[in-house]
Amino acid sequence: MNAITWQAAWLRHHFKWVRVLVGYALTDIPERVLEIYGIPTNDLERAQRILEKLRAQDEYQELKACCDEGREGDEVDGVLLPAMQYKTFLKDFMEEHMKQLGLENSRRQLQREREANRMQLARFDKLQADLDNTRKRLAGARDRLSGPQGTSAVADADASSAARQEVSRLEKEVRSFEELIASLPTRSILNDREKTFLRRLSDVEKDLKKSKEDLNRQLDAIRVPDYFLNVTIKLSHDALPAYIQEMTMLLEEFAWDFMAAGEKLPLPADVVARVPTGHEIMHIWRFGDANDLYRQMVGLRESRRYSAVRRLLTDTERQMLMCDWEAISKPKAKKKKKNPVPSR
């Protein structure tokens, strides 16, 4: 289990992927393990690259070495399963969590932009101070150039030449500083930006505080399941729209208590054109005990809506009765210690 724990820590530390559920099959020896992660992005290509980076880690090879790859139909590597359109038990929690991650990202971006603006402001002030100092030195050099001459004509000529060279050099420095300052926003603009960043950061901090409070309330209200059922089904070709419609109506009239539901990414269009295939969908259904599972199964069997859903499926169906050893974890105070998460 150490390798699986490492995987969850690595994904959370580097990419903010949060493991919301992990469990093992009760009916299999050795156990099949299921993990579900909440991914804070709608960019599937980036998610795929993250999985590729994960698989490139030496520690991930340790995880794979723990897996039995001999059973047909089992998935060893990570599979992207975008959440289905209908409501599931984890949907509100994950949406609030994604909102929180988005606010934290906005805060980091604002802090970076504010720091860049403050650096520009500091550079502006330094250039202005250097310009003022150079102008004072230039005024002194001009005074010396126009001042009373000495008794020696040779000495006067040498002093006058040196004074003119110094005046010329200082004039160039003044122009250089003026050009650099002109290339920057004015101080009033930089000050206005600073006020804007402070105001926006304050708003984001308020929204983030509220989001964390809402998330904690949802965590307090969550009843962590003792058991759940993992069901993988395949739809008939082109049946996905009808399936989503029927499932949405089923959930409105029947308390089918889903933890999560996702759709496996379809094959490339050129492959599907040659060999038409249906969509593969995974459901995670939670329940408290065997009686609870039985009651829900009987209810489904007697539901006309569920019968309509069943007609859209192929004969292929895989089920795993599972028990969790870890689910959504609530925030806990932790002692300070060295970060156990490995570097990339």
JOHUSUL-V855254 format. One record per residue. N is the residue number from 1. RES is the residue in one small letter. PHI is phi in whole degrees, -180 to 180 (* if undefined). OMEGA is omega as a letter, one per 20 degrees, with the letter a starting at -180 (* if undefined). Layout:
N|RES|PHI|OMEGA + N|RES|PHI|OMEGA
//
This chain:
1|m|*|a + 2|n|-61|a + 3|a|-66|r + 4|i|-67|r + 5|t|-62|r + 6|w|-61|a + 7|q|-59|a + 8|a|-63|a + 9|a|-66|a + 10|w|-65|a + 11|l|-67|r + 12|r|-72|a + 13|h|-68|a + 14|h|-91|a + 15|f|-131|r + 16|k|64|r + 17|w|-78|a + 18|v|-109|r + 19|r|-78|a + 20|v|-100|a + 21|l|-158|r + 22|v|-148|a + 23|g|-157|a + 24|y|-131|a + 25|a|-73|r + 26|l|-77|a + 27|t|-96|a + 28|d|-119|r + 29|i|-133|i + 30|p|-68|a + 31|e|-71|r + 32|r|-88|a + 33|v|-108|r + 34|l|-123|r + 35|e|-125|r + 36|i|-123|r + 37|y|-116|r + 38|g|-90|a + 39|i|-108|a + 40|p|-81|r + 41|t|-164|r + 42|n|-99|a + 43|d|-89|a + 44|l|-68|r + 45|e|-65|r + 46|r|-66|r + 47|a|-60|r + 48|q|-66|r + 49|r|-65|r + 50|i|-64|r + 51|l|-62|r + 52|e|-65|r + 53|k|-65|r + 54|l|-61|a + 55|r|-67|r + 56|a|-80|a + 57|q|-77|r + 58|d|-62|a + 59|e|-65|r + 60|y|-68|r + 61|q|-65|r + 62|e|-64|r + 63|l|-62|r + 64|k|-65|r + 65|a|-65|r + 66|c|-83|a + 67|c|-96|r + 68|d|-95|a + 69|e|-95|a + 70|g|-85|a + 71|r|-90|a + 72|e|-66|r + 73|g|91|r + 74|d|-80|r + 75|e|-102|r + 76|v|-97|r + 77|d|-81|r + 78|g|-66|r + 79|v|-123|r + 80|l|-79|r + 81|l|-127|r + 82|p|-57|a + 83|a|-62|r + 84|m|-70|a + 85|q|-76|a + 86|y|-85|a + 87|k|-73|r + 88|t|-125|a + 89|f|-61|a + 90|l|-88|a + 91|k|-61|a + 92|d|-61|r + 93|f|-62|a + 94|m|-68|r + 95|e|-63|r + 96|e|-67|r + 97|h|-65|r + 98|m|-64|r + 99|k|-62|r + 100|q|-63|r + 101|l|-63|r + 102|g|-64|r + 103|l|-66|r + 104|e|-64|r + 105|n|-67|r + 106|s|-63|r + 107|r|-63|r + 108|r|-62|a + 109|q|-65|r + 110|l|-64|r + 111|q|-64|r + 112|r|-65|a + 113|e|-66|r + 114|r|-66|r + 115|e|-63|r + 116|a|-63|r + 117|n|-66|r + 118|r|-67|r + 119|m|-66|r + 120|q|-64|r + 121|l|-64|r + 122|a|-64|r + 123|r|-66|r + 124|f|-60|a + 125|d|-64|r + 126|k|-66|r + 127|l|-62|r + 128|q|-66|r + 129|a|-66|r + 130|d|-64|r + 131|l|-64|r + 132|d|-62|r + 133|n|-65|r + 134|t|-67|r + 135|r|-63|r + 136|k|-65|r + 137|r|-65|r + 138|l|-65|r + 139|a|-62|r + 140|g|-65|r + 141|a|-65|r + 142|r|-68|r + 143|d|-63|r + 144|r|-66|a + 145|l|-68|a + 146|s|-96|a + 147|g|-76|r + 148|p|-63|a + 149|q|-87|a + 150|g|-84|a + 151|t|-85|a + 152|s|-100|a + 153|a|-66|r + 154|v|-66|r + 155|a|-64|r + 156|d|-63|a + 157|a|-65|r + 158|d|-65|a + 159|a|-65|a + 160|s|-66|r + 161|s|-65|r + 162|a|-64|a + 163|a|-65|r + 164|r|-64|r + 165|q|-64|r + 166|e|-66|r + 167|v|-61|a + 168|s|-63|a + 169|r|-65|a + 170|l|-68|r + 171|e|-63|r + 172|k|-64|r + 173|e|-62|r + 174|v|-61|r + 175|r|-62|r + 176|s|-63|r + 177|f|-63|r + 178|e|-63|r + 179|e|-67|r + 180|l|-64|r + 181|i|-66|r + 182|a|-66|r + 183|s|-77|a + 184|l|-98|r + 185|p|-61|r + 186|t|-67|a + 187|r|-64|r + 188|s|-65|r + 189|i|-65|r + 190|l|-63|r + 191|n|-66|r + 192|d|-64|r + 193|r|-63|r + 194|e|-60|r + 195|k|-65|r + 196|t|-64|r + 197|f|-62|r + 198|l|-63|r + 199|r|-67|a + 200|r|-66|r + 201|l|-63|r + 202|s|-63|r + 203|d|-64|r + 204|v|-65|r + 205|e|-62|r + 206|k|-65|r + 207|d|-64|a + 208|l|-67|r + 209|k|-61|r + 210|k|-65|a + 211|s|-62|r + 212|k|-65|r + 213|e|-65|r + 214|d|-63|a + 215|l|-66|r + 216|n|-65|r + 217|r|-65|r + 218|q|-67|r + 219|l|-63|r + 220|d|-65|a + 221|a|-86|a + 222|i|-78|r + 223|r|-94|a + 224|v|-68|a + 225|p|-74|r + 226|d|-80|a + 227|y|-139|r + 228|f|-152|a + 229|l|-116|r + 230|n|-101|a + 231|v|-120|r + 232|t|-113|a + 233|i|-128|r + 234|k|-122|r + 235|l|-91|r + 236|s|-66|a + 237|h|-59|r + 238|d|65|a + 239|a|-97|a + 240|l|-60|a + 241|p|-58|r + 242|a|-65|a + 243|y|-63|r + 244|i|-62|r + 245|q|-63|a + 246|e|-66|a + 247|m|-66|r + 248|t|-61|r + 249|m|-68|r + 250|l|-60|a + 251|l|-69|r + 252|e|-73|a + 253|e|-107|a + 254|f|-136|a + 255|a|-81|r + 256|w|-83|a + 257|d|-87|a + 258|f|-84|r + 259|m|-78|a + 260|a|-162|r + 261|a|-150|a + 262|g|-146|a + 263|e|-114|r + 264|k|-65|a + 265|l|-59|a + 266|p|-69|r + 267|l|-70|r + 268|p|-56|a + 269|a|-59|a + 270|d|-67|r + 271|v|-71|a + 272|v|-63|a + 273|a|-63|a + 274|r|-80|a + 275|v|-132|a + 276|p|-58|r + 277|t|-132|r + 278|g|-88|r + 279|h|-84|r + 280|e|-104|a + 281|i|-128|r + 282|m|-119|r + 283|h|-117|r + 284|i|-119|a + 285|w|-115|a + 286|r|-98|r + 287|f|-158|a + 288|g|-90|a + 289|d|-155|a + 290|a|-63|r + 291|n|-64|r + 292|d|-63|r + 293|l|-61|a + 294|y|-62|a + 295|r|-60|a + 296|q|-69|r + 297|m|-65|r + 298|v|-63|r + 299|g|-62|r + 300|l|-67|a + 301|r|-61|a + 302|e|-92|a + 303|s|-89|r + 304|r|-67|r + 305|r|-61|a + 306|y|-66|r + 307|s|-62|r + 308|a|-65|r + 309|v|-67|a + 310|r|-60|a + 311|r|-67|a + 312|l|-90|a + 313|l|-98|r + 314|t|-85|a + 315|d|-78|a + 316|t|-78|r + 317|e|-152|r + 318|r|-121|a + 319|q|-130|r + 320|m|-134|r + 321|l|-83|a + 322|m|-127|r + 323|c|-125|a + 324|d|-96|r + 325|w|-107|r + 326|e|-159|r + 327|a|-129|a + 328|i|-60|a + 329|s|-93|r + 330|k|-85|a + 331|p|-60|r + 332|k|-131|r + 333|a|-68|a + 334|k|-120|r + 335|k|-73|r + 336|k|-69|r + 337|k|-155|a + 338|k|-65|a + 339|n|-67|a + 340|p|-81|a + 341|v|-77|a + 342|p|-71|r + 343|s|-73|a + 344|r|-64|*
//
